[in-house]
Amino acid sequence: MNLMVPVDADTSSLLMALSASLDVPPAFIVSKALECGLVSFSGLASCLVETDEKRQTQ
């Protein structure tokens, strides 16, 4: 996984778990995080949930 931001092992495994549970590539999650201007994972999670809900309602 090649990210432009430094990622520790915990963050990396969390990212992989998120990507698996939402069925999106890790890069998508990272791009969403940057798009949302988020640095915290709680904020990132809520942003991803909103994105996922929008995707499901379309």
N, C-alpha and C positions, 0 to 999 in steps of 0.2 A: 504494500500500500504506500503510494508516494504522495504525501501531503505536503503542502507548502508551509504548514505550521508545525512546530515541534509537538509530538504526541508521545506521551508516556504509555507504558504497557496497559495500565488500567483504562486510560482513555481509549486506546486502540481497541481493547476487548469490548468496551461499552459501545463503541462505534460499530463494531462488527455485529454485536447483539442487536442493536437498533436496526441496522441494515437488514439483518435476517428477519426480524419480526415485522418490519414494514415492507419487506420484499423490494427494497430499492438498493442500488449500489452505494457503497460507502462514500464515493465521490459526490453522489447526489446529496447525501446528508451534509457533507462538508460545504457544498455550494449553497445549500439552503441556509446553513448556519451563517455563512458570509453574507448572503442576501438579507437575512434577518438582522444582521449586525450583532450577532450573539457570541458571547464568549463563555457563558455559563451553560452547563448541561441541562439545568432545569428549564431555562429559557428555550434552549434548543429543542428539548422534548416537546414543550407546548407548541412551538412553531411547527414541528413535524406533524404533530397530531392535527393541527389546523389544516395543514397542507393535505394530509391524508384524508381528512373529512371532506375537504373541498373536492378532492379527486374522486371520492366515492359517490358524492352527490351529483356529479356531472353526468 
